[in-house]
């Protein structure tokens, strides 16, 4: 089944033309509980991992195996994310255990799916793991949508537009931040789904700001944002998503440098 996000309830660019140059596209993955195979795009599903390649372990918990978080085939990235030459599979894993100063320790791999023969299964996760750090297996329903900056709106522009934001909300009930701007949920590209002030990292190699690769959020949308961001097919329907709880319903954001060799990655995280 496809997932279709409803159009914004108001014409954002007509009301706030200043944000038009900041429009971006993102791929909402819409994870829903299911039974993906290792050759499918998924959240929390089995990875297409070569049998001859060791399974990643946490650099801090040396005997702790990382868990599958996201796998996306290039076709399901809908042309938004530039995959490295000769690679058509993005794989993200993380260590779900407790770490000082961070929620998870992630690892990103780009792979040629056709080159994988025999497949290695993920090791069992033993010991105590904090609640909500391991996603339940979900199939995904990629959808390309347009969005505008929320927390990433420049301060000077926010100051300029805030009176109009408040006026529109008073007249219509629609809030720019929750209902009109940045798409919530697990997604590729676009704006990170910040809960707090942005923390864009710079690349340690070239010093330039890194590109947003992936947001993994605790839920598809919160009580406020679901009013306009719930897909048409899910309105009035109870569904199971990935079952994550990252901090206090927060998110993990992965960034990469597409200029430096090896496309180095950094992570950020926050919660409400």
RODO-2510 file (C-alpha; in nm, 4 decimals, decimal comma):
residues 272
     n   res          X          Y          Z
     1     x     0,0000     0,0000     0,0000
     2     x     0,1226     0,3491    -0,0806
     3     x     0,1218     0,6292     0,1732
     4     x     0,0149     0,9792     0,0683
     5     x     0,0712     1,2797     0,2906
     6     x    -0,2181     1,5264     0,2574
     7     x    -0,1391     1,8663     0,1036
     8     x    -0,0645     2,1405     0,3546
     9     x    -0,3961     2,2847     0,4755
    10     x    -0,2787     2,6328     0,3751
    11     x    -0,0673     2,7671     0,0899
    12     x     0,2616     2,8143     0,2751
    13     x     0,4387     3,0132     0,0060
    14     x     0,1451     3,2445    -0,0508
    15     x     0,1215     3,3261     0,3192
    16     x     0,4960     3,3310     0,3843
    17     x     0,6769     3,3895     0,0526
    18     x     1,0035     3,4435     0,2412
    19     x     1,0323     3,0677     0,3065
    20     x     0,9927     2,9668    -0,0595
    21     x     1,3705     2,9713    -0,1309
    22     x     1,4188     2,7386     0,1692
    23     x     1,1856     2,4673     0,0389
    24     x     1,3400     2,1187     0,0391
    25     x     1,2327     1,7682    -0,0536
    26     x     1,2458     1,4703     0,1792
    27     x     1,1541     1,1031     0,1506
    28     x     0,9208     1,0005     0,4315
    29     x     0,9700     0,6273     0,4861
    30     x     0,6439     0,5616     0,6750
    31     x     0,7609     0,2425     0,8539
    32     x     0,4770     0,0028     0,9382
    33     x     0,5138    -0,3268     1,1240
    34     x     0,5573    -0,6136     0,8799
    35     x     0,7852    -0,8903     0,7605
    36     x     1,0507    -0,7422     0,5294
    37     x     1,3171    -0,9679     0,3820
    38     x     1,6873    -0,8926     0,3691
    39     x     1,6457    -0,7703     0,0108
    40     x     1,3763    -0,5171     0,0967
    41     x     1,4022    -0,1615     0,2182
    42     x     1,3028    -0,1648     0,5829
    43     x     1,3264    -0,0160     0,9285
    44     x     1,4423    -0,2735     1,1820
    45     x     1,4357    -0,5521     0,9222
    46     x     1,7072    -0,8028     0,8293
    47     x     2,0056    -0,6627     0,6414
    48     x     2,1579    -0,7921     0,3212
    49     x     2,4874    -0,8600     0,4973
    50     x     2,7528    -1,0801     0,3292
    51     x     2,8284    -1,4040     0,5118
    52     x     3,2032    -1,3489     0,4691
    53     x     3,1914    -1,0033     0,6303
    54     x     3,2066    -0,9784     1,0113
    55     x     2,9021    -0,8293     1,1810
    56     x     2,9738    -0,4826     1,3269
    57     x     3,0236    -0,4519     1,7012
    58     x     3,0162    -0,1418     1,9170
    59     x     3,3589     0,0226     1,9596
    60     x     3,2709     0,0956     2,3245
    61     x     3,0949    -0,2326     2,4106
    62     x     3,3375    -0,4540     2,2229
    63     x     3,1323    -0,7717     2,2389
    64     x     2,8011    -0,6021     2,1755
    65     x     2,6632    -0,6545     1,8253
    66     x     2,5038    -0,3594     1,6521
    67     x     2,1376    -0,3905     1,5511
    68     x     1,9790    -0,3179     1,2117
    69     x     1,8024     0,0180     1,2024
    70     x     1,7424     0,1177     0,8402
    71     x     1,8032    -0,0396     0,5014
    72     x     1,7108     0,1553     0,1888
    73     x     1,7487     0,0470    -0,1702
    74     x     1,8458     0,3230    -0,4137
    75     x     1,5119     0,2885    -0,5924
    76     x     1,3305     0,3659    -0,2675
    77     x     1,5357     0,6814    -0,2106
    78     x     1,3366     0,8227    -0,5054
    79     x     1,6366     1,0002    -0,6530
    80     x     1,6792     1,2275    -0,3516
    81     x     1,9961     1,0856    -0,1941
    82     x     2,3027     1,0498    -0,4199
    83     x     2,4362     0,6985    -0,3701
    84     x     2,8102     0,6372    -0,4176
    85     x     2,9119     0,5009    -0,7572
    86     x     2,8520     0,1272    -0,7791
    87     x     2,6382     0,1182    -0,4637
    88     x     2,2615     0,0772    -0,4497
    89     x     2,1969    -0,0095    -0,0847
    90     x     2,2195     0,2082     0,2257
    91     x     2,2477     0,0259     0,5597
    92     x     2,2413     0,1854     0,9049
    93     x     2,3088     0,0026     1,2298
    94     x     2,3618     0,1214     1,5858
    95     x     2,4525    -0,0022     1,9282
    96     x     2,1390     0,0212     2,1439
    97     x     2,3171     0,0106     2,4793
    98     x     2,3881     0,3011     2,7113
    99     x     2,6814     0,5286     2,6314
   100     x     2,8192     0,8333     2,8039
   101     x     2,7077     1,1453     2,6235
   102     x     2,5043     0,9825     2,3450
   103     x     2,1988     0,7665     2,2955
   104     x     2,3319     0,5376     2,0245
   105     x     2,6538     0,4708     1,8349
   106     x     2,5649     0,4398     1,4628
   107     x     2,7429     0,2905     1,1653
   108     x     2,6628     0,3541     0,7973
   109     x     2,7392     0,1217     0,5062
   110     x     2,6869     0,1597     0,1311
   111     x     2,6681    -0,1681    -0,0577
   112     x     2,6226    -0,3245    -0,4024
   113     x     2,3244    -0,5543    -0,3479
   114     x     2,4023    -0,7703    -0,6516
   115     x     2,7473    -0,8528    -0,5127
   116     x     2,6039    -1,0163    -0,1992
   117     x     2,5712    -1,3940    -0,2184
   118     x     2,5223    -1,5905     0,1008
   119     x     2,3767    -1,3721     0,3753
   120     x     2,4765    -1,3469     0,7412
   121     x     2,1973    -1,3205     0,9966
   122     x     2,2149    -1,0588     1,2677
   123     x     2,3499    -1,1953     1,5991
   124     x     2,1092    -1,2204     1,8873
   125     x     2,1057    -0,9243     2,1233
   126     x     2,1891    -1,0448     2,4718
   127     x     2,1828    -0,8720     2,8083
   128     x     1,9856    -0,5687     2,9135
   129     x     1,9006    -0,3114     2,6482
   130     x     1,7157     0,0151     2,7200
   131     x     1,3537     0,0203     2,6090
   132     x     1,2803     0,1519     2,2619
   133     x     1,6313     0,1335     2,1146
   134     x     1,5701    -0,1665     1,8851
   135     x     1,3137    -0,1040     1,6103
   136     x     1,0574    -0,3724     1,5385
   137     x     1,0728    -0,5017     1,1774
   138     x     0,8839    -0,2671     0,9484
   139     x     0,8199    -0,2452     0,5782
   140     x     0,8488     0,1063     0,4390
   141     x     0,6351     0,3139     0,2056
   142     x     0,8669     0,5810     0,0602
   143     x     0,7019     0,9088    -0,0330
   144     x     0,8634     1,2227    -0,1696
   145     x     0,7228     1,5371    -0,0079
   146     x     0,8155     1,9035     0,0128
   147     x     0,8842     2,0760     0,3422
   148     x     1,0007     2,4036     0,4905
   149     x     1,2342     2,4813     0,7817
   150     x     1,0976     2,4777     1,1328
   151     x     1,3800     2,4845     1,3889
   152     x     1,6153     2,5506     1,0965
   153     x     1,4406     2,8764     1,0076
   154     x     1,7038     3,1524     1,0494
   155     x     1,6492     3,3608     1,3621
   156     x     1,6156     3,6873     1,1734
   157     x     1,3541     3,5357     0,9446
   158     x     1,1670     3,3860     1,2380
   159     x     1,1564     3,7289     1,4063
   160     x     1,0222     3,8803     1,0844
   161     x     0,7553     3,6139     1,0302
   162     x     0,6465     3,5417     1,3867
   163     x     0,3689     3,8040     1,3916
   164     x     0,2250     3,6531     1,0728
   165     x     0,2631     3,2983     1,2114
   166     x     0,0618     3,4026     1,5149
   167     x    -0,2007     3,5816     1,3091
   168     x    -0,2508     3,2836     1,0769
   169     x    -0,2782     3,0464     1,3714
   170     x    -0,5320     3,2721     1,5424
   171     x    -0,7410     3,2903     1,2246
   172     x    -0,7150     2,9284     1,1062
   173     x    -0,5896     2,7137     1,3939
   174     x    -0,2921     2,5972     1,1885
   175     x     0,0522     2,6410     1,3454
   176     x     0,3466     2,6963     1,1083
   177     x     0,5902     2,4887     1,3120
   178     x     0,3723     2,1824     1,3708
   179     x     0,1349     2,1794     1,0759
   180     x     0,2990     2,3537     0,7810
   181     x     0,6786     2,3269     0,7894
   182     x     0,8992     2,0217     0,8494
   183     x     0,7727     1,6680     0,7887
   184     x     0,7940     1,4518     1,1027
   185     x     0,8955     1,0863     1,1254
   186     x     1,1792     0,8728     0,9907
   187     x     1,2950     1,0169     0,6590
   188     x     1,5797     1,0711     0,4142
   189     x     1,7223     1,4127     0,3315
   190     x     1,5347     1,7368     0,3741
   191     x     1,5453     1,9059     0,7137
   192     x     1,6315     1,7078     1,0272
   193     x     1,3321     1,6552     1,2549
   194     x     1,4801     1,8560     1,5393
   195     x     1,2964     1,8775     1,8714
   196     x     1,5267     2,1571     1,9858
   197     x     1,7757     2,4045     1,8396
   198     x     1,9671     2,2696     1,5366
   199     x     2,3096     2,1113     1,5862
   200     x     2,4408     2,0802     1,2304
   201     x     2,7919     1,9286     1,2416
   202     x     3,0891     2,0327     1,0342
   203     x     3,3086     1,7755     0,8650
   204     x     3,6332     1,7086     1,0526
   205     x     3,8140     1,6726     0,7204
   206     x     3,7118     1,9724     0,5095
   207     x     3,5476     2,1873     0,7768
   208     x     3,2286     2,2405     0,5776
   209     x     2,8768     2,1777     0,7052
   210     x     2,7662     1,8200     0,6507
   211     x     2,4574     1,7075     0,4596
   212     x     2,1551     1,5617     0,6361
   213     x     2,1289     1,1963     0,5398
   214     x     1,8686     1,0424     0,7690
   215     x     1,6359     1,1239     1,0568
   216     x     1,5206     0,8335     1,2757
   217     x     1,2430     0,9470     1,5064
   218     x     1,0582     0,7819     1,7906
   219     x     0,7246     0,8034     1,6102
   220     x     0,5639     0,9023     1,2838
   221     x     0,4190     1,2211     1,4333
   222     x     0,3253     1,3629     1,7711
   223     x    -0,0209     1,4652     1,8886
   224     x     0,0090     1,8104     1,7314
   225     x     0,1755     1,7321     1,3995
   226     x    -0,0339     1,4236     1,3181
   227     x    -0,3303     1,6513     1,2448
   228     x    -0,1839     1,7363     0,9049
   229     x     0,1009     1,4900     0,8489
   230     x    -0,0829     1,1560     0,8902
   231     x    -0,1058     0,9833     0,5498
   232     x    -0,4490     0,9625     0,3920
   233     x    -0,4458     0,5824     0,4178
   234     x    -0,3788     0,5911     0,7942
   235     x    -0,6326     0,8480     0,9028
   236     x    -0,8633     0,6977     1,1606
   237     x    -0,6656     0,3706     1,1536
   238     x    -0,4506     0,2247     1,4312
   239     x    -0,1161     0,0990     1,3072
   240     x     0,2115    -0,0269     1,4499
   241     x     0,5276     0,1590     1,3622
   242     x     0,8888     0,0836     1,4580
   243     x     0,8176     0,1114     1,8314
   244     x     1,1164     0,3336     1,9059
   245     x     1,1546     0,5568     2,2091
   246     x     1,4675     0,7678     2,1732
   247     x     1,5052     0,9694     2,4894
   248     x     1,1790     1,1490     2,5587
   249     x     1,0239     1,0790     2,2176
   250     x     1,3196     1,2361     2,0378
   251     x     1,5278     1,1522     1,7353
   252     x     1,8686     1,0570     1,6000
   253     x     2,0012     1,2518     1,3005
   254     x     2,2775     1,1271     1,0709
   255     x     2,4891     1,3610     0,8602
   256     x     2,7519     1,2863     0,5964
   257     x     3,0163     1,4745     0,4029
   258     x     2,9744     1,4041     0,0321
   259     x     3,2960     1,5877    -0,0546
   260     x     3,5457     1,3838     0,1467
   261     x     3,6598     1,0279     0,0636
   262     x     3,4582     0,7586     0,2361
   263     x     3,1688     0,9979     0,3047
   264     x     3,2378     1,0387     0,6787
   265     x     2,9345     1,0386     0,9079
   266     x     2,8443     1,2186     1,2309
   267     x     2,5350     1,1842     1,4461
   268     x     2,3292     1,4206     1,6560
   269     x     2,0337     1,3528     1,8871
   270     x     1,7772     1,5448     2,0884
   271     x     1,4443     1,5055     2,2628
   272     x     1,1503     1,7173     2,3670
***
